């Protein structure tokens, strides 16, 4: 498999300037604790909504953690984000029960209405669409989660209607 390299310009455009001083108390709290990498990455993501590239450098220089180790952890675990996400995250379950109940129809309908692919954010920054392995509500298959709200036994049309209603509410 060929891996596409990210150009320096592309990396800079996806990571706008961030105030790294926000991380000072987080680093102070975990600097000398054993097993500090995941709490540092989680805390950083909580501050910014994702983990900006400069944050990795700051953590490495102030804690001695290796950049390669941090990137390895951040890219292995699905909980970590390396680019900004939308205000509202739309998760479509593609676990076995949802897959059998045609979760692909939900994803396809949402991709069309939002104009984004899986893992992408709408131009207005309102929605990020994600496919996930399981949301843990198999009896409601197919399921999507919008923000903290779960919707089950959906068709593609119903999923689109939910998104349209949220967009209307957000514009008011």
Buried (B, 14 or more C-beta within 10 A) or exposed (E): EEEEEEEEEEEEEBBEEBEBEEBEEBBEEBBEEEEBBBEBBBBBBEBBEBBBBEBBEBBBEBBEBEEEEBBEBBEEEEEBBBBBBBBBBBBBBBBEBBEEBBBBBBBBBBBEBBEBEEEBBBEEEBBBBBBBEEBEBBEBBBBBBBEEEBBBEBEBEBBBBBBEEBBEEEEE
